[in-house]
Amino acid sequence: MGRSIGMVGIGMMGHGIASNLLRHGHQLALFEHPGNQPLEQLKAGGATGLTSLKELAARSDIVILVLTGSPQVEAVLAGTGGILEGLRPGSVVIDCSTAMPSSTQRMAQAVQQAGGRFLDSPMTRTPKEAAEGRLNLLVGGDAALLQECRPVLECFAENITHVGPIGAGHSMKLLHNYVSLGMVTLLAEAAACADRSGVAPQAFVEVLAKGGGGGIALERIKPYLLARDPSGLRFSIANARKDLDYYNDMARDAGAPQQVAAAVLATLADALAKSGPEALVPELVTLLGAGK
């Protein structure tokens, strides 16, 4: 018999996670709020919609959060009428959001003080892999607790890596996103220069793919470079800017160098000011090409 699971955050990633949990026979309760993707398909598959975070927690063995960032996680967990007010003793909160490690550690302590247990389990890959049940998870927390929760996580993840204690998962996610988004930003800037220098997009892609510029980052923005199709990387510039902001804060707190990270953040911030919150990362190519 499946576990009783509550989910908060049914966006593009959360929707795929939820559909796979239902497919594997788990009892699923969803928190209804305006930021969700349409819930009709999930409800038809057996999910229950709730408007109370406290009630969602009270009926769940496991609560999974898939939220935008630390402010949202803190509000959902510790706000009035939030998850902590209804959490069952021994229940597990699994935070799949992208969050600041310092906030994660504070929230984990609050969950533990309320009688619960905590894993930070941010994900990599895209909504396509979420729908296919093939996400990568970077897990911070107790190894035995991860082993206990692994059958649930395997419903929507292909690769699950234990990276260290609480907070290490979110630290690794910020490192990952800095590297991956940094590469895409670099490629977008180079593509804008290529266009102004008379280099055809097809030639740009072919030469990089056969040399040091080849790899996943190029493949994800290739459809935009060749046909202005942004679907290869359905990740907003707004979220990319947020993630680089978090990374720069983490590096600053650690006393680590961040000159390149600061430049990537400034590039994303400038692009966001030129576009809007719905613009996707591949559109950096056009935004950077437009110049100042």
N, C-alpha and C positions, 0 to 999 in steps of 0.2 A: 504494500500500500504506500502511496506517495506521502510526502511530508506536507504539512500546512505551511505555505509560503506566502508572505506579503511582499508586494513590490511597490516602490515609490519611484516614479520616473519612467513613464512609458513613452520615451522619445524614439528616435530612429533605432538606437541600440537596444533600449529597453523592450521595445515591441518584439524584436527577434528573440531576446532572452525569454520573455514571457511565453511566446508561442512554443518554444522548445520545452519549457517546464511543463506546459499543459500536455504536450505530445508524449512526455514521459510519465504522465499519470499523477502529477502533483496537484494538490488542491491549492488554487491560486486566488488571492485577494489583491485587487489593484486599487491604489489610491487615485481617485478621480480629481483632476485639476486641469486648468486650461492648457497647460504646456504639453499634455499628452498627445500622441498620435491617436487616430480613431480607435475606439475600443470594441466596436461591434463584433469584429471577427474573434477577438479573444473571449468576449462574453459568450458568443455562440459556441465556443470551444469549452465552456465550463467555468470561466473566470467570474469572480464576483467583484462588482465595483463598490467601493466604500468612500464616504466623504469624511471619515474620521480617522486620523492617524492613530489615535489612542486605541480605537476599536480594531484597526488593522493589526497593531502590535499584539493586542490581547488574544487574537485568534491565530497567531502565527508562531510556529517553531523557529522559523528563519525569516528575517526581514532583509530584503535585498534593496539597496539604494543605487539608483543609476541617475545621478543628478549632475548639474552643470559644474558646481564647484563647492568650495568650503562654506560660503555663506548659506547656500541652500541646504547643505548637509546639516549644519549647525541648527538651522531653523526647524528642519524636519525632526531632528532628534530631540533637541533641548527646548524648543519653543513651547508656548502654552498649548496644551492639548496634543503634544507631540508624542513620538514613539516611546520615549522614556517613561511617560506616564502610564503606558499600558503594557510595557514589556513584561513577559512572563519570566520567572526565575529560570535560568539556564538557557533561555533562547539566545539565538545567535544573530547579530547584526553583521551583514556582509556589505561593505561599502565598495561598490564598483565604480564610483565616481572618480573624476580627476580632482584631487584635493591637495591642499598644503599639508605636508607631513606634520608640522607643528600642531595644526588644527586637528588632524587625525588622532594624534596622541591624546589630546585633551578630550575628544569625543569618545575614544576608546575607554578612557578612565571613567567618564560619566556613565557609559554603558555598563561597565563592570561594577560601579557603585550602585547601579540600579538592579544588579543581580544577573545581568546578561553577560554574553561573551562576544568577542569582536574579531573580525578579520578585515583588513583592507585588501581589496582584490580588484584593482583597476584593470582595464582590458586594453588590448591593442587589436588592430584590424578594423574593419568597416561594418556598416549595417548589413552588407551582403553576407559576410561571415557570421554575423549575429543571427541572421535568419536561418543560415545553414547549420548553426550549432558548432561553429568552428572558430570561436574567438580564442585569443591567447590571454591568459590571466596571470598577473604578477602579484603574488600573495604575500602579505606581511602578517605575522601573528604566530601563534603557537602551532607547531608542526602537528601535534596530535589533534588539535581542533580542525586543522586543514584536512587531515585524513578522515575525520568524521564527516566533514562537509563535502568531501570530494565527489561522492556519487551525485549530489545535486549540481555541483559545478560542472561536472562532466556532461550534464544535459545540454549545456550551451557552449562548452569550451573544448577545443582540440588539444591545446597545450596549457598545462598548469604548472607554473614555476614558483616554488617557495623561495623568496628572495631574502628573508630575514625576519626580524621581530616586527611588531606593530609599527607602522609608518614606513617601513622599507618598501612595501609595495607601491605606495604613492611616490616615494622618492624615485624608484626605478621608472615609474610611468613618466614622471617629469623629465628624467634623463632621456628616455626613449623618445618622447614627443619633441624635446629640444633637438635631438639629432635628426629625427625624421622630418619635422617641419622646417628645421634649418636647411636641410638638403633641398627640400621643395622650394623654399624661398630663394636660395642661391640659384637654382635652375630657372626659376621664373625671372629673376633679374638678368641672368645670362640670355634667356630667350628674348627679353625686351631689347637687349643690346644687339643680339643677332638680327632682329627685325630691322633695327635702325642702321645696321651695317650691311644690309643686302643679302644676308644668309637665309636661304629658304628654310622653312620649318622642317620639311622632310629631311633635308641634308643635316640640319642641326640634330635631329633625333637620331638619324642613322649613325652619324659619326660618334656621338656620345655613347650610344648603345653598344658600339663595338670597342669602346675604350674605357677610360676611367670614370666617365659620367654615367655609365650604365647602372641599372639596379631598380629597386622597387620604386624609389621616388620618381624616377624618370617614367616608369611604366604608368604610374598613377596620374601624372599630368600629361602624358602623351596624347590622350584623346583631345585634350584642350589645345595643345600645341598644334595638332593637325586639323582639327575640325571644330574648335571652340565648344567642345562637349565637356562640361565640368563633372560628369557623373563618375569619373574614375577616382575622385577623392571628394566624397560628400561630407566635407568638414568645413565649417564656417570660418571665415577670417576672424570673426569675433571670438570664437572659441580658441583659435590658434593664438590670438593675442593674449587671451586670458592664461593659457597654458605657459606661454613664454614669460608672462608677468610672474606667475608662480615660480617658474624655474629660476628667474633672476633673483627673486627673493630668497629661494633656497640656497643658491650659490653665494649670495651675499652673506646669509647667516652662517654658511660654512667657511667663509673666508676664501672661497675658490675664485679663480679668474673667470671673468664673464664679459670680456670685451666683445667677442663674437656674438654671444647671446644677447647683449645689449643692442647690437646693431640689428639683429634679426627682429627683436622686439620693436625697435623704432620703425623698421620697415613695415611690419605688420600694423602698427598703430597708424602710420601714415596712410596705408592702403585702406584701413577701416574707415578713416575719416573721409576718404574719397568715395567710398562705396556705401555700405549700409550693413545692418546686422545679418541680412540674409545672404550676402555674397559668400561664395565658396572659395576655398584656398586656390584652386587652379586659376581663378579669375585674377590672381596676382599678376599673371603674365600681361594681361591687358592694362591693369591699373598701373603697373610699373612702366609699361610702354608709353602711357599717356604723359609721363614726365611730371615735373613740378607744376 
